[in-house]
Amino acid sequence: MAYNITLIPGDGIGPEVIESARKVIDATGVNISWESVEAGAIAKKNLGTPLPNYAINSIKKNKIVLKGPITTPIGEGFRSVNVTLRQKLDLFANIRPIKSYEGIKSLHDDVDFIIVRENTEDLYSGIEHMVGEDAAESIKIITRKASERICRFAFELARKEGRKKVTLVHKANIMKLSDGLFLKCGKKIAEEYTDIEFEDIIVDAMSMKLVQNPQDYDLIVAPNLYGDILSDLSAGLVGGLGLAPGANIGEDIAIFESVHGSAPDIAGKNIANPISAILSGAMMLKYIGELEAASKVERALANTIKDERKLTADLGGTFGTEQFTEEIISNII
């Protein structure tokens, strides 16, 4: 079967890590026709907009996207392209697998859980304004529709992945209406999945428990802001954002992307770590039904990183981006 997939190289190190992921995916033998489009700071520079219409049209046509990191200006400039894509395309579920690997120095071993984050509302709705000159106000939006949808998605994913427990994260002790609604929706949906254990934990306590005993968790579901923060915290438990893949899933469109930033300071130096992009590519292969190809990528990566000399410099190794990529490709069987 042939697939048409949109490729967004992104900014900074994005083109390097996405090229690595593309090479590894192509080495599995899956027949993919890649359609490359610009988005982000490079698109703003070349085309006058960070999210050109032709990129959106490509995504809507192909439905599947492999995307590199995109620079978001801090405190000024254009709004996050990532957030815009999620809201414009209704990519309501953000998925972040968190897994420790042999050969990678990390705070914990035997970690293997998934964070499912609601992706379209909460404080990321972008509804904010100044109140006079000395205060700013942001509106937090939590709806029943989005809360039930993400909780049902989480339980369905737990079943699909063979996970035994879903943990819902909230701050309903303080935000009794907004987070209270999210919690009520989670409890309601949990009643439909009696084969899966359900628990809820306040977000600050969850932060401590993840640092102490991440092995206790299987699948975590959270509103947008908490899910974002806990995802980065959890990546730190297993070696950093360079090891964390991600996906943004909607009803019929899915974007798979590195979760780290664009790191413009090391762009073009052949030292970027492409693992996040490669694992995101493996998630994409699973999503389109190419399970054996996804397993090939994961096995090749796992076998490569067992030798710490072959890791990129950020992980204590001596290999550059291209050499590391070729080593993974040589291990694909």
N, C-alpha and C positions, 0 to 999 in steps of 0.2 A: 504494500500500500504506500502511496506517495502522500506527503503532507506539505501543505503550504503554511509556513510559520513566519510571523513577523519578528524581525531582529532589531532591537534598539540598543546600539553599542553604549550609549550614554556618554558621560563626561569623565575627565580625569583618567583614572585607570580602567574605566569601563570598557573601552574598546579592547584593551589587552586581555582582561579576564573573560570577556564575552567571546573573544576569538578563541581562547583556550577551551571554553565550554563547547563552542561550535565544533572545534576539531575533534574533541573527545566524543561528542555525540555522533558525528559523522563516521568516526572509526568503528562504531557499533554496527554499521551497515544499514541503519534505518534510512529510508529514502525521504529526505527532506529538501524542499526548495525554500531557501531562506530569502525573505524580502526585507532588506535593510532600510530603515528609516531613521531620521534624526529627531531627537527630542532633548530638551534641557538647555543648558547654557550654550552648547554648540549650535543648537537650532536657533536660539535667540540671536546669536551673533550672525549666523549665515542667512536666516530667513525672517528675522524680525519678531519671532514669536517662539516661546519655549515649547509649545505644543501645536505644531502645524496641522492643518486639516488633513493633509495627505497621510500623516502618521495615524490619526484617529481612523481614517477610512481604511487603512491597511489592517488595523487591529479588528475593526468591525467585520471586515471581509474574511480574514483568516482565522479569527477566534482564539488563536493560540499565540503567545508572545514570550520570547526570551529577552530579558531586559537587563542592561547594566545599570550601575548607580548613576544618579543624576544629581548635579549640584543644585542646592536650594539656597538662595541668598538669605542671610540671617538679618532679621530686623528691617529689611527693606527689599525692594526689587520684586520680581514675580513670585507668585504663590507656588507652593510645592507642586511640581508636576505629578509626583507620586499620588498625593492626596486628590488632585484634580482627576486623574485617571480613575481612581477608585470610586469617586463619586459620580463622575460623568458616565461611567460604564457599569455602575452599580455592582462593583466587585466587593460584595459584602463580607466575604470571609478572607481573613489573612491567616495563613498557616505557617507556623515556624517550628519545624522539627528541631529538637535539641538532643544531641547524641554525642557521647564521648567515644574517642577512637584510640586504639592501641597505637602507640608511637607519638601521640600528641600529649605534651605536658599539660595537665589540667588540675583543677582543684579537687575534682571528684572522678571516680571511675564508675563504670556500670550505670551511666545516666542515659536514659532513653525515654523522653516524653515529648508531647506535642502541645504547643500553645495555639489555640484558635481564638482569634481576636476579631470582634466586630469592627467593621472597616469603613463605615459610611457616616457615622454620626458622633455623638458624645461631644467633647470640646473641639474635636477636629472638624466640626461642621463649618468652622470659620466665621461664625456669627459673633462679631465683636465690634466695639466702638469706644470712642473716648467719652468720658463723662466730665465735661468741662476740660480743664487743662491738666488736672492733677490726678485723674483716675482713669483706668481702662476697665471695661467690662466685657467678659466673654460669656456666651450663653451655652450651657451644657444641654444637649438634646438627647434624651433616651426615649425611644418609642416602643410600644408593645410589639408592633410588626417586626422591627429589626431585631429586638431582643429574642423573640420566639424563633425567628428565622435562624439566627446564629446558634442558639442553643440546640435546635433540632439538627442543624448541620454538624455540630460538635458530637452529638450522640450518634448520628449516622456514620461519621468518620471513625468514631471509636469502635463501632461494630465492624466496619470495613477493615480496620487495621488490627482487630483483635485486642483492643484495649479494654480493660476491665473496670476502670474507674474514671469518672468525670468530676473535676473539681472546678466549681464556679467561684470566681474572685469578684469582690464587690467592696463597697464602703457604705453599706446600707445603715450602719449604726449612726452615721453622721448625715449622709444625703439620703434621707428616708424616702423621698418621693422618686428621685431619678434612679439611684442605685437600688432603691427598694423595689421599683418596678422591674428592673433587670433580674433581681433575685426571685421575685414572684414568678416571672416568666420561666426562669430556669427550673424552679421547683415544679411548675405545671408540666413542662416538657419531660422532665425526669420521670414522671408517673407513667409515661408511655414506654419507657425503656427499663423494665424491671430486671432485665438481665445484666444491667450495668450499674455498679455502685455509684452513688451520687453524694457529694459533700459540698458545702460552701465555706469559704474562708475570707476573712477581711484582708484587704490587700496589703496592709502593713505587716500583719502577721505572716501572710504568704511570702513576703520578701524574706523574712527571717527563716522560715521553714525551708525555702528553696536553697538558701545558702547552707543550712545545716544538713538537710537530708533530701536532696533532689531525687533520690531513688524512690521516694515514697509516692511519686506522682506519675500519672499515666497520660492523661489528657487534661489540659487546663483551658477553660473558656472564660473570656473576660471582655468587658467593654473596651472601647478603642484605646483610651489613654493608658489604662492599667496594662492592657495586653502589650502595648508598645514598650513600656518601661520594663515589664517582666521579661519580655523577649530578649532585650539587651542584657539584663542582669543574668539571665539563664545562659546566654552565649558565653558570658564571662566565666561560667562554671566549667565549661568544657574546652576552653582555649581561645575564645574570642569571636568577634563577629565574622572573621575570615573563614570560620567553619560553619556558619549558620546559613542554610538556604531558606528561601521564602517563596510563597505563592499568594496571589490575590485572585480569588475565585468568585465568579458570578454565576448567573443561571446558564449562560452559554459562552462566556468569554473568560479566559484565564491568562494571567500574566505571571511569569516565573522570573524571579529576580534575586540578585545578590542583596543582602540586607545591610551591608556595610556602606560607607560613604564613598565619594568619588576620589578622595585622597589625591588632589592635584599636585601636591608636593613631591610625589613619587611617580607621577605619570611619565611614561616613556622610558623608564629606567630599567625595565625588564626585571623588577624585583617584586611586583605585586603578587599576592597570594590568590590564586584562582579557585580555591576549593569551594567557596560559597557559590560561585557561579556554576561550577561543575555539578555540585549537588542539586542546585536549582534546576539544572538541565535534566538530572536524573528524575526529579519530581515531575518535570514536564513529560518525560517519557512514560512514566507510570500513568499520568493523567490521560494520555492519548492511547493507552492500552498496550504500549510496547514494554511489557514487564520484564522480559528477558534482557532486552537492551539496557533497561534501567539497572538491573542486577549486575550486568557486566560492568557498567560504569562504577557502581558502588564497590564491587569486588576489586576492580583495578585500582581504585583510589585507596581502599583500605590496605591492599598489599603494598602499594607504593609508600605510604606514609609510615609503615612499620620501620623503615630505615630512616632515622632522623637526619642522616647526612643528605638525603634527597629532598628534604623539605626546603621551602623558601626561607629567606633570612628572618622574617618575622616570627617563624616557628623554630628558629635555632639551627636551620640547615644552611646549605651552601648553594642550592640550585636556584637559578633564575626562573622566571615565569615560563619561558619557552621550554627550557630543559625539563622542568617539572612536568609540564604538559606532555612532552614526548615520552617521558618515563611512564606516565599513566597509560598513554596509548599503547605502549609496548606491552603492558600488562593486561590488555583487554583480550580475553579468550572466551 
